[in-house]
């Protein structure tokens, strides 16, 4: 893909500031937008998937002072979609389709665990660094490990702490494997967790999840 020359985003391109704001407040508002844009670029090109880490790195790069109120995760996600839409082109579309094809293949092999696709591969913001993230459900969840062992599939285990809807934290188990040079993470849940998805790291609402047939529809549409 041809490289485009980077240009500084103007205030017009970023959108108009509220005329009721003082000049200093407008400056801080524009600076916040610049942080969102730079954070999005970091996430798109450097493999950073943690919103807070990307925002802090972006603020440091553009020289934002301590008074800056960092943009929300939603603002960064919107900037990320805009970045990928402008710079990604066919490469982004092809990469996304390839990741979804891998997701479908894995979901078919694990259909007995009612797999659900989540995260960037589902919402369309995935890049070449993204994992295919699948939620699996069973009582007990550990049955997925036994199934992978039976299929002689190599994997390693990880843990992740997630914030739940009531403000508490839960430690979930991940099984990480690879297929066609794509990293796949299988997040293990009890059957009861099919009723409510975990909070999204973007806006705190229940995370979007897609069943096998929904992902197949996405691929067909593409």
N, C-alpha and C positions, 0 to 999 in steps of 0.2 A: 504494500500500500504506500502511496506517495506520502511524504511528510509535508505537513502544512506549516508555514511559518507562524509561530506563536505571536499573537498580537494582544495588547492589553485591552481588556473589556472596558468599554466606555460606560458612563452612567446611563446613557440612552439605551444601550443594549441590555443593561441590567434591569431596566425598568425605572420609572420615575419615582423620586422620593416624595414623601408627603410634604406639600408646601407649608404645612403648619409647623413643621419642625424647625428648630433653630439651626443655623449653619453647622454648629458643632454636632448636633444630633444627626443631621443629614450625613455628615462625614462619617460618623460611627456606623450609621446604617449601611452606607456604601462599603465601608470596610468589612462589615459583617458579610455582605454579599460576596466580596472578594475572597474572604476566607472560605465560604461555601464552594465557590468555583475552584479554588486551588485544592481544597480537600477532595473534591470530585475528581480532579485530574490525578491526584495522588492515588486514589482508589482505583482509577481506571488503568493507570500505567505502572504502578509499583506493587500491585498485589496486596495492598493494605485493605483488610475487610473490617477493621475496627473503626467505627465512626469517630469516636472520641480521639483516638490516636491520630487519625487523619486530620481532624480539625486542629488539634494542637500543633501538629507539624506544619500545617498550612499557615496558621497564625504566626508561627516563628519565622517561616520563610518570607512572608510579606511584611514582616516587621510590625505586626499589630501589637499595640501596647496592652498593659494589664486592664485597661478600661473597656476593652472590646468584649461585648457579649457574644459568645460563640453562637453560630447558627445552629438550628435544630437538626436532628438527623434527617427529618423530612426535607428540609431545605437542601441539604447536601445530596440526598437521593434525587431530588428534582434536577439539581445541577449535573449530577452524574448521568441522568437520562439525556439531558441536553448535550453533554459532552460526547457521549457515545453516539447519539443521533447525528452529530456534526462530523466527528472524526472517525467513527467506527466503520461506517459504510458496509460494504459487502463482507468484509472480514469479520465484523462483529456479528452480522446475521448468520454467517456460516458457522462461526464458533458456537453461537447459541444453539443452533440446530443440532450440531454435533453433540453437545453436552446433553441436550434433551433426548437424542437417540440413545446415548449411553444410559440415561435415566430409565427410559422405557425398557431396555434390555434387562437391566438389573431388577426393575419392578416386576417384570414377568417371571423371573426366577424366584422372586420372593413374594409372590402374590398371596400366599397363605398367611402372610403377616400384615395384610392390608396396607401396603406401602403408600405413603403420601409424599409427593415432591414439595419441597419448600425452598425458600431463599432466592438468591439471585438467578439461578437457572430457571426458576418458575416466573419470577417477576420481570425477567428480561434484562437485568443489569449485570449479568455474569460476564466475566472476561476470561482471558486465557489462564488466569491463576485460580479461578473459582473451583470449588469442590461441588460435586453433585450431592446434595443433602437430602436424605430420605428419612422420614419418620416411620418406624415399624412398631406394630402393636401385637402383644401376646401376653398371656398369663401362663407361665412366668416369662418375662422379657428375655431371660437368658436362653430360651429355646432357640433364638436366632444364632447364638454361638454354636450350639450343637449342630444346627442345620448347615452352617458354613463349614464346620469340621467334616461333616459327612460328605460335602461336595469337594473337600480338599482345597478350599479357598483360603489363601493366606490373608491374614488381617492382623492389625494390632489394636489395642484398646486405648481409649482416651476417656477423659471425663470433662464435663463442662458444667459450670454453674450458671443457671438461668434464673432470672427474676420472675416470680409467678404473679398472677393477677391480684392476690391479696397482699402483695408486698414482701412475701417471704421468698426465700431462695431454695431452689431444688438442684440437686446434683444428678445429672443424667449421664448415662453410659453411652459411649460411641464406639462403634467398630469401624475401623478405617481400612479400606482396601483399594485396589486399583483395577481398572479395566481400560484397555487401549490407551494407556498413559494418562488416564483421567482419574483423579482421586475421588473416591466415593466415601462419604461418611453416613453410617447407618445409626440413627439415634433411636435408642430403645425406650419404649413406653409400655405401660400397662394398657389393657384393653379399655379401661374406663377413660383413658386420656383421648380416645377418639371423640369424646363428646365436646371437648374444648381444647383448642390449640393453644400453645404457649404464647405469651405476649411477643409481638414483633419488636425487634431491637430498633426499628425505625420510629414507630409511633406508639408502641405500647398496646395496640389493639391486638385481638387474636390473630395470630399469624395465618396468612393464606396458605392453604394446603390443596394439592391437586391429586386425585386418584389416577390410576393408570389410564383409564379411558379419556380423562380430561387432558392428560399430557399427549396422548395419541392424537387428539383433536387439534391441539396446538401445533403439532408437527405437520399434520395434514394441511392446516391453514397456511403454514409457512411455505 
